[in-house]
Amino acid sequence: MAKYNYQNMRFLIVDNIKPSQEILKQFVMRLTSKQVDSTHYAQDVASICQQRHYDVIFLGYDLGENQKNGQQILEELRVNGYINRHCIVILITAEVSQSMVLAALEHKPDHYLCKPYTLSELEKRLNFCLHKKMAMAAIYQALDTDDPELVIKRCKHALSINTPYKTECLGIIARQYFELEKFDEAKAIYLAHQNTSNCQWATIGLGKVALHEKKLNQAEKLFKLLIRDCPLYLSSYDWLAITYEEQFHYILAEEILEQALLLSPRSLTRLKKYAHLCIHNEHFDKATAAFEQTYNLAQNSIHHCADNAIKYVQALIEHLPSLPLVDAKKMNNKAFSYLKQMARDFNESDIRVQSHLLGACLLEITKERQLANDEIVRGERLLHSEHNNIENSKLIDISLTLKKLKRDDLASRILAAREESAIYQSSNEMNRQIFNIKDKAQADIELGLTLYTQKKYREATLKLQDASAMFPKHIGIKLNLMQVLLVSYDQDKQSEEDLHKAKILLMELTRLDLSNNELERLKKMQKKYQLIAGI
């Protein structure tokens, strides 16, 4: 029956409908002499693929309520390396909506088959996939071993013998050059194929090169052109958003990702990025909706984590004051169910503390003060007993929630106690080194600011850079350094390096949790950067 030899290949069938599974099994048993494995239970697929290598997987998309779907399974298999590029994955689904198809295709199954289908259609797709896997086998093997030079060599050989997969080989070569930072070689390929059929990757590549070269206007034009001509090519939206962020146009970055999510609302990575931009732009209603969608989509996927619930509740805390009290209480009920589920799924000390404290924030907003106080008491009691078992980064997160509850003193005491404990456990010599570093940094800061007032910007920059190197997480030092760099460039337009350093600091600081005063300073400097950089 088959045009290709499948005799020694292993097949896995994943389908939750028994008759459909049996039809597929009978079809496969005529192709291979190997045992054919099958399962209807989505949770089993990852462990099955860990235990045995498969050449072909027929993967159903809808595997039942409260189960992983085929897209989530495929992502898990690829991310964790449970299957390699040689494995053929054909996704089979009854759902044909644009949003589902686009979401599934972003995880790159080898082919896609819609129900109802005939076995001859399935065989045709299977043969197509095997032909391609055989032709590209050496290249895929080099990709799996992460050997860019070998990938390029084998792609060039395939092109020299007129491979039918010329376009894919050219795209692979260009990506390898880009990753090797051989940008001129990559750019030559992109330019040669920019206007060729099915070579949208070439326009994306040219945009990425323009980004690397800091030609932001050129990158923006390229990505916009691709969106206009190929509106379903979703990575162009992601790269345009990155370009806007590089220009500090965060509203535009949010809006372009919103357009992409209207086309494909199930992309978790894009949805998280969009939600964070909404928070940055203080669009808390949109952020709340996006983080809730992230929470729900992530439930059965590799993205399931406590942070999904925490981010949703943190966004909701900012959004609730704008709602009528009745609506706010309804939203609170949903948030509490998420927090309880989070505490059950991730039974860790910091998560249980956050569950109580975030719950208290919600209750204070809806003026249920006695209930809020009860949650605060529970959270603080647990924090006092467990804080030695909580890592510093988590304590910092908890301290930010305490500040929301106006428990600034407790937040400071907890962090100070942890720091003192760490210092106490170190040697006396280390203590002396720590204090000497602090003294040196403070001296550099004071001298740097003095030099700044004297308009000695180059010397001020060097002193503040020394202080920042000693305390790389100190926000105040970063803000001072950025201010000096911007003024320095404003006075001397030849100092492009100062402008570039200021931009790097701006990007770093936009990703950090800042106090209101720090945020105000940052926003002023963003405007100053845009003004002097001509953005």
C-alpha positions as CSV (number, residue, x, y, z in Angstrom):
1,M,0.0,0.0,0.0
2,A,2.7,2.5,1.0
3,K,5.1,4.1,-1.6
4,Y,7.9,4.2,1.1
5,N,9.4,1.7,3.4
6,Y,7.9,2.0,6.9
7,Q,8.7,-1.6,8.0
8,N,11.2,-0.7,10.7
9,M,9.5,2.4,11.9
10,R,7.8,2.9,15.3
11,F,4.4,4.6,15.4
12,L,2.6,6.3,18.2
13,I,-1.1,7.1,17.9
14,V,-2.6,9.6,20.3
15,D,-6.4,9.8,20.1
16,N,-9.1,9.8,22.7
17,I,-11.9,8.5,20.4
18,K,-11.7,4.7,20.4
19,P,-13.1,4.0,16.8
20,S,-10.7,6.7,15.4
21,Q,-7.8,5.2,17.3
22,E,-8.6,1.7,15.9
23,I,-8.9,2.9,12.3
24,L,-5.5,4.6,12.6
25,K,-4.0,1.5,14.2
26,Q,-5.2,-0.8,11.4
27,F,-3.8,1.6,8.8
28,V,-0.4,1.7,10.5
29,M,-0.2,-2.1,11.1
30,R,-0.2,-2.5,7.3
31,L,2.9,-0.3,7.1
32,T,5.2,-1.5,9.8
33,S,6.3,-4.8,11.3
34,K,7.0,-3.0,14.6
35,Q,4.5,-3.0,17.5
36,V,2.2,0.0,17.1
37,D,1.7,2.0,20.4
38,S,-1.4,4.0,21.2
39,T,-2.9,6.0,24.0
40,H,-6.0,8.0,24.6
41,Y,-4.6,9.7,27.8
42,A,-2.8,13.0,27.1
43,Q,-0.8,12.9,30.3
44,D,0.9,9.7,29.2
45,V,2.4,11.0,26.0
46,A,5.5,12.7,27.4
47,S,6.6,9.7,29.6
48,I,5.9,7.3,26.7
49,C,8.2,9.4,24.4
50,Q,10.9,9.5,27.1
51,Q,11.0,5.7,27.2
52,R,10.9,4.9,23.5
53,H,12.0,6.6,20.3
54,Y,9.2,7.1,17.7
55,D,9.6,7.8,14.0
56,V,6.0,8.8,13.4
57,I,3.3,10.3,15.8
58,F,-0.3,10.7,14.8
59,L,-1.4,13.3,17.3
60,G,-5.0,14.2,18.0
61,Y,-5.7,17.8,18.9
62,D,-8.7,17.6,21.1
63,L,-8.0,14.9,23.8
64,G,-10.8,15.6,26.2
65,E,-11.9,18.1,28.7
66,N,-9.3,19.2,31.3
67,Q,-6.6,17.3,29.3
68,K,-3.6,18.6,27.4
69,N,-4.4,19.3,23.8
70,G,-2.2,18.3,20.9
71,Q,-0.6,21.7,20.6
72,Q,0.4,21.6,24.3
73,I,1.8,18.1,23.9
74,L,3.8,18.9,20.8
75,E,5.3,22.0,22.6
76,E,6.3,19.8,25.6
77,L,7.9,17.1,23.4
78,R,9.9,19.7,21.5
79,V,11.0,21.9,24.4
80,N,12.1,19.0,26.5
81,G,13.8,17.2,23.6
82,Y,11.6,14.1,23.9
83,I,11.5,14.0,20.1
84,N,14.0,15.1,17.6
85,R,13.7,16.6,14.1
86,H,13.6,13.2,12.5
87,C,10.3,12.3,14.1
88,I,7.2,13.0,11.9
89,V,4.3,14.6,13.7
90,I,1.0,14.8,12.0
91,L,-1.6,16.8,13.9
92,I,-5.2,15.6,13.4
93,T,-8.1,17.8,14.5
94,A,-11.8,18.4,14.0
95,E,-11.4,22.1,14.9
96,V,-10.6,24.2,11.9
97,S,-10.9,27.8,13.3
98,Q,-8.2,30.2,12.1
99,S,-7.1,30.9,15.7
100,M,-6.6,27.2,16.5
101,V,-4.8,26.4,13.2
102,L,-2.4,29.4,13.6
103,A,-1.7,28.5,17.2
104,A,-1.0,24.8,16.3
105,L,1.2,25.8,13.4
106,E,3.4,28.0,15.5
107,H,4.7,24.8,17.2
108,K,5.5,23.4,13.7
109,P,3.9,20.0,13.3
110,D,5.2,18.3,10.1
111,H,1.7,18.3,8.7
112,Y,-1.9,19.0,9.6
113,L,-5.0,17.0,8.8
114,C,-8.6,18.0,9.4
115,K,-11.4,15.6,10.2
116,P,-13.1,14.0,8.4
117,Y,-10.3,12.7,6.3
118,T,-9.6,9.6,4.2
119,L,-6.8,7.2,4.7
120,S,-5.5,8.0,1.2
121,E,-5.2,11.6,2.3
122,L,-3.3,10.6,5.4
123,E,-1.0,8.3,3.4
124,K,-0.3,11.1,1.0
125,R,0.7,13.5,3.8
126,L,2.8,10.8,5.5
127,N,4.7,10.1,2.3
128,F,5.3,13.8,1.8
129,C,6.7,14.1,5.3
130,L,9.0,11.0,5.0
131,H,10.3,12.2,1.7
132,K,11.3,15.5,3.2
133,K,12.8,13.9,6.4
134,M,14.9,11.6,4.2
135,A,16.2,14.4,2.0
136,M,17.0,16.6,5.0
137,A,18.2,13.9,7.4
138,A,21.8,15.0,7.5
139,I,20.9,18.7,8.0
140,Y,18.4,17.9,10.7
141,Q,21.0,15.7,12.5
142,A,23.5,18.7,12.5
143,L,20.8,21.0,13.8
144,D,20.0,18.5,16.6
145,T,23.6,18.5,17.6
146,D,23.8,22.3,17.5
147,D,26.7,22.4,15.0
148,P,26.2,25.6,12.9
149,E,29.2,25.2,10.6
150,L,28.2,21.6,9.8
151,V,24.6,22.7,9.2
152,I,25.8,25.3,6.7
153,K,28.1,22.8,5.0
154,R,25.3,20.2,4.6
155,C,22.8,22.8,3.4
156,K,25.2,24.0,0.7
157,H,25.7,20.4,-0.4
158,A,22.0,19.9,-0.6
159,L,21.7,23.0,-2.8
160,S,24.5,21.8,-5.0
161,I,22.6,18.6,-5.9
162,N,19.3,20.6,-6.5
163,T,17.4,19.6,-3.4
164,P,13.6,20.2,-3.8
165,Y,13.8,21.9,-0.4
166,K,15.9,24.8,-1.6
167,T,13.9,27.5,0.2
168,E,14.2,25.8,3.6
169,C,17.9,25.2,3.1
170,L,18.5,28.9,2.3
171,G,16.5,29.9,5.3
172,I,18.5,27.5,7.6
173,I,21.9,28.8,6.2
174,A,20.9,32.4,6.8
175,R,19.8,31.7,10.4
176,Q,23.0,29.9,11.1
177,Y,25.0,32.9,9.8
178,F,23.0,35.2,11.9
179,E,23.6,33.2,15.1
180,L,27.3,33.0,14.3
181,E,27.2,36.9,14.0
182,K,28.2,36.7,10.3
183,F,25.6,39.4,9.5
184,D,27.0,40.3,6.0
185,E,26.6,36.7,4.8
186,A,23.1,36.4,6.3
187,K,22.1,39.7,4.8
188,A,23.2,38.7,1.3
189,I,20.9,35.7,1.4
190,Y,18.0,37.7,2.8
191,L,18.4,40.4,0.1
192,A,18.6,37.8,-2.7
193,H,15.3,36.2,-1.7
194,Q,13.3,39.0,-0.1
195,N,10.8,39.1,-3.0
196,T,10.7,35.4,-3.7
197,S,7.6,33.3,-3.1
198,N,7.3,31.8,0.4
199,C,10.4,33.6,1.6
200,Q,8.8,35.8,4.3
201,W,11.7,34.7,6.5
202,A,14.0,36.8,4.3
203,T,12.1,40.0,5.2
204,I,12.2,39.0,8.9
205,G,15.9,38.4,8.6
206,L,16.5,41.8,7.0
207,G,14.6,43.4,9.8
208,K,16.6,41.5,12.4
209,V,19.8,42.7,10.8
210,A,18.6,46.3,10.8
211,L,17.8,45.9,14.5
212,H,21.3,44.7,15.1
213,E,22.7,47.6,13.2
214,K,20.4,50.0,15.2
215,K,18.6,51.1,12.0
216,L,15.3,51.1,13.8
217,N,13.3,53.0,11.2
218,Q,14.4,50.6,8.5
219,A,13.5,47.6,10.7
220,E,10.1,49.1,11.4
221,K,9.4,49.6,7.7
222,L,10.3,46.0,6.9
223,F,8.1,44.4,9.5
224,K,5.2,46.7,8.7
225,L,5.6,45.8,5.0
226,L,5.4,42.1,5.9
227,I,2.3,42.5,8.1
228,R,0.6,44.4,5.2
229,D,1.5,41.7,2.6
230,C,1.3,38.6,4.8
231,P,-1.0,39.4,7.7
232,L,-1.0,35.8,9.0
233,Y,2.8,35.6,9.3
234,L,2.7,36.2,13.0
235,S,6.4,36.5,13.9
236,S,6.4,39.8,12.0
237,Y,4.2,41.2,14.7
238,D,6.5,40.0,17.5
239,W,9.6,41.6,15.8
240,L,7.7,44.9,15.2
241,A,6.8,45.0,18.9
242,I,10.5,44.5,19.8
243,T,11.4,47.3,17.4
244,Y,8.9,49.6,19.1
245,E,10.3,48.7,22.5
246,E,13.8,49.6,21.3
247,Q,12.4,53.0,20.4
248,F,10.5,53.2,23.8
249,H,7.2,53.3,22.0
250,Y,5.6,50.9,24.5
251,I,2.0,51.8,23.5
252,L,2.7,50.9,19.9
253,A,4.3,47.6,21.0
254,E,1.2,46.8,23.0
255,E,-1.1,47.7,20.1
256,I,0.7,45.5,17.5
257,L,0.7,42.5,19.8
258,E,-3.0,43.1,20.4
259,Q,-3.5,42.8,16.6
260,A,-1.5,39.5,16.6
261,L,-3.6,38.1,19.5
262,L,-6.8,38.9,17.6
263,L,-5.6,36.5,14.9
264,S,-4.0,33.9,17.2
265,P,-5.2,34.3,20.8
266,R,-3.7,31.0,22.1
267,S,0.0,31.9,21.9
268,L,1.1,31.9,25.5
269,T,4.5,33.5,25.0
270,R,3.0,36.4,23.0
271,L,0.1,36.8,25.5
272,K,2.5,37.1,28.4
273,K,4.6,39.7,26.6
274,Y,1.4,41.6,25.8
275,A,0.3,41.5,29.4
276,H,3.6,42.9,30.7
277,L,3.4,45.7,28.2
278,C,-0.2,46.5,29.4
279,I,1.2,46.7,33.0
280,H,4.0,49.0,31.9
281,N,1.5,51.2,30.1
282,E,-0.9,51.1,33.1
283,H,-3.7,49.6,31.1
284,F,-4.6,47.4,34.0
285,D,-8.0,46.3,32.6
286,K,-6.3,44.8,29.6
287,A,-3.4,43.3,31.7
288,T,-5.9,41.6,34.0
289,A,-7.8,40.0,31.1
290,A,-4.5,38.9,29.4
291,F,-3.1,37.4,32.6
292,E,-6.3,35.6,33.2
293,Q,-6.2,34.1,29.7
294,T,-2.6,33.1,30.4
295,Y,-3.6,31.4,33.6
296,N,-6.3,29.4,31.9
297,L,-4.3,28.5,28.8
298,A,-1.3,27.4,30.8
299,Q,-3.2,24.9,33.1
300,N,-2.3,21.7,31.2
301,S,0.9,23.0,29.6
302,I,4.6,23.3,30.4
303,H,3.8,26.9,31.2
304,H,1.7,26.0,34.3
305,C,3.3,27.8,37.3
306,A,2.4,29.8,40.4
307,D,3.5,33.0,38.7
308,N,0.5,32.9,36.4
309,A,-2.0,33.3,39.3
310,I,0.2,35.8,41.1
311,K,0.6,38.0,38.0
312,Y,-3.2,37.9,37.4
313,V,-4.0,38.9,41.0
314,Q,-1.3,41.7,41.0
315,A,-2.9,43.1,37.8
316,L,-6.4,42.8,39.3
317,I,-5.3,44.7,42.4
318,E,-4.4,47.6,40.2
319,H,-7.6,47.3,38.2
320,L,-10.1,46.8,41.0
321,P,-10.3,50.4,42.3
322,S,-11.7,51.5,38.9
323,L,-14.6,49.1,39.2
324,P,-18.0,49.4,41.0
325,L,-17.9,47.6,44.3
326,V,-20.3,44.9,43.2
327,D,-18.2,44.0,40.2
328,A,-15.0,44.2,42.2
329,K,-16.4,41.6,44.7
330,K,-17.3,39.3,41.8
331,M,-13.8,39.5,40.4
332,N,-12.4,38.9,43.9
333,N,-14.3,35.6,44.1
334,K,-12.6,34.3,40.9
335,A,-9.2,35.6,42.1
336,F,-9.5,33.7,45.4
337,S,-10.3,30.5,43.6
338,Y,-7.1,31.0,41.6
339,L,-5.0,31.7,44.7
340,K,-6.4,28.6,46.4
341,Q,-5.7,26.4,43.4
342,M,-2.2,27.9,43.2
343,A,-1.5,27.1,46.9
344,R,-2.7,23.5,46.3
345,D,-0.6,23.0,43.1
346,F,2.6,24.6,44.4
347,N,2.8,23.9,48.2
348,E,5.8,26.1,48.9
349,S,6.3,28.5,51.7
350,D,6.6,31.7,49.7
351,I,3.6,30.8,47.6
352,R,1.4,30.2,50.6
353,V,2.5,33.5,52.1
354,Q,1.8,35.4,48.9
355,S,-1.6,33.7,48.7
356,H,-2.6,35.2,52.1
357,L,-1.1,38.6,51.5
358,L,-2.4,39.1,48.0
359,G,-5.8,38.0,49.2
360,A,-5.6,40.7,51.9
361,C,-4.9,43.3,49.2
362,L,-8.1,42.2,47.3
363,L,-10.2,42.4,50.5
364,E,-8.9,45.8,51.5
365,I,-9.9,47.2,48.1
366,T,-13.5,45.9,48.5
367,K,-13.5,47.3,52.1
368,E,-13.8,43.9,53.8
369,R,-11.3,45.0,56.3
370,Q,-11.8,42.3,59.0
371,L,-11.4,39.5,56.5
372,A,-8.3,41.4,55.1
373,N,-6.8,41.6,58.5
374,D,-7.4,37.9,59.1
375,E,-5.5,37.1,55.9
376,I,-2.7,39.5,56.9
377,V,-2.3,37.8,60.3
378,R,-2.1,34.3,58.6
379,G,0.4,35.6,56.0
380,E,2.6,37.3,58.5
381,R,2.5,34.3,60.9
382,L,3.6,32.0,58.2
383,L,6.2,34.5,57.0
384,H,7.8,34.7,60.5
385,S,8.0,30.9,60.8
386,E,9.2,30.2,57.3
387,H,11.2,33.2,56.2
388,N,14.6,31.4,56.7
389,N,13.4,28.8,54.2
390,I,12.5,31.4,51.5
391,E,15.1,32.5,48.9
392,N,16.0,36.2,48.7
393,S,14.3,36.8,45.4
394,K,11.0,35.5,46.7
395,L,11.4,37.6,49.9
396,I,11.7,40.7,47.7
397,D,8.5,39.8,45.9
398,I,6.7,39.3,49.3
399,S,8.1,42.6,50.5
400,L,6.5,44.4,47.6
401,T,3.1,42.9,48.5
402,L,3.7,43.9,52.2
403,K,4.3,47.5,51.0
404,K,0.9,47.4,49.1
405,L,-0.6,46.6,52.5
406,K,1.4,49.5,54.1
407,R,3.5,47.0,56.1
408,D,6.7,48.7,55.1
409,D,8.4,48.2,58.4
410,L,7.8,44.5,58.3
411,A,9.0,44.3,54.7
412,S,12.2,46.1,55.7
413,R,12.8,44.0,58.8
414,I,12.4,40.7,57.0
415,L,14.9,41.7,54.3
416,A,17.3,43.2,56.8
417,A,17.2,40.1,59.0
418,R,18.0,37.9,56.0
419,E,20.9,40.2,55.0
420,E,22.3,40.3,58.5
421,S,22.0,36.5,58.8
422,A,24.0,36.1,55.6
423,I,26.6,38.6,56.8
424,Y,26.9,36.9,60.2
425,Q,27.5,33.5,58.6
426,S,30.4,34.9,56.5
427,S,33.9,35.3,57.7
428,N,35.3,38.4,59.4
429,E,37.5,39.0,56.5
430,M,34.5,38.9,54.1
431,N,32.7,41.3,56.4
432,R,35.5,43.8,56.1
433,Q,35.6,43.4,52.3
434,I,31.8,44.0,52.2
435,F,32.0,47.2,54.3
436,N,35.1,48.4,52.4
437,I,33.2,47.9,49.1
438,K,30.2,49.8,50.5
439,D,32.5,52.7,51.6
440,K,34.2,52.8,48.2
441,A,30.9,52.7,46.3
442,Q,29.5,55.5,48.5
443,A,32.6,57.6,47.9
444,D,32.4,57.0,44.1
445,I,28.7,58.1,44.1
446,E,29.4,61.2,46.1
447,L,32.4,62.2,43.9
448,G,30.5,61.3,40.8
449,L,27.6,63.6,41.7
450,T,30.0,66.4,42.6
451,L,31.8,66.1,39.3
452,Y,28.3,66.1,37.6
453,T,27.5,69.5,39.2
454,Q,30.9,70.7,38.0
455,K,29.9,69.6,34.5
456,K,32.8,67.2,34.4
457,Y,30.6,64.5,32.8
458,R,33.3,62.1,31.6
459,E,34.8,61.8,35.1
460,A,31.4,61.6,36.7
461,T,30.4,58.8,34.4
462,L,33.5,56.8,35.3
463,K,32.9,57.1,39.1
464,L,29.3,56.1,38.8
465,Q,30.2,53.2,36.6
466,D,32.6,52.0,39.2
467,A,29.8,52.2,41.9
468,S,27.4,50.4,39.6
469,A,29.9,47.6,39.0
470,M,30.1,47.0,42.8
471,F,26.4,47.1,43.2
472,P,24.9,46.1,39.8
473,K,21.3,45.8,41.2
474,H,21.2,49.3,42.8
475,I,18.5,51.2,41.1
476,G,19.5,54.6,42.4
477,I,23.0,54.3,41.0
478,K,21.6,53.2,37.6
479,L,19.3,56.2,37.5
480,N,22.1,58.6,38.4
481,L,24.4,57.1,35.8
482,M,21.8,57.3,33.1
483,Q,21.1,61.0,33.9
484,V,24.8,61.8,33.6
485,L,25.1,59.9,30.3
486,L,22.1,61.7,28.8
487,V,23.4,65.1,29.8
488,S,26.8,64.2,28.5
489,Y,25.5,63.2,25.1
490,D,23.3,66.3,25.0
491,Q,26.4,68.5,25.5
492,D,28.6,66.5,23.1
493,K,26.6,64.9,20.2
494,Q,29.7,63.0,19.1
495,S,29.6,60.8,22.2
496,E,27.4,58.0,20.6
497,E,28.7,55.5,23.2
498,D,27.1,57.5,26.0
499,L,23.7,57.4,24.3
500,H,24.0,53.7,23.7
501,K,24.9,53.1,27.4
502,A,21.9,55.2,28.4
503,K,19.6,53.1,26.2
504,I,20.9,49.9,27.7
505,L,20.2,51.2,31.2
506,L,16.7,52.4,30.2
507,M,15.9,48.9,28.9
508,E,17.2,47.3,32.1
509,L,15.2,49.6,34.4
510,T,11.9,49.2,32.5
511,R,12.0,45.5,33.5
512,L,12.5,46.2,37.2
513,D,10.0,46.9,40.0
514,L,10.4,50.5,40.8
515,S,9.0,52.8,43.5
516,N,6.8,55.6,42.4
517,N,9.6,58.2,42.7
518,E,12.0,56.0,40.7
519,L,9.3,55.4,38.1
520,E,8.7,59.1,37.7
521,R,12.5,59.7,37.2
522,L,12.6,56.9,34.7
523,K,9.7,58.3,32.7
524,K,11.3,61.8,32.6
525,M,14.5,60.3,31.3
526,Q,12.7,58.2,28.7
527,K,11.3,61.4,27.3
528,K,14.7,63.1,27.4
529,Y,16.2,60.1,25.6
530,Q,13.6,60.2,22.9
531,L,14.1,63.9,22.5
532,I,17.9,63.9,22.1
533,A,18.0,60.7,20.1
534,G,15.4,62.1,17.6
535,I,13.0,59.2,18.1
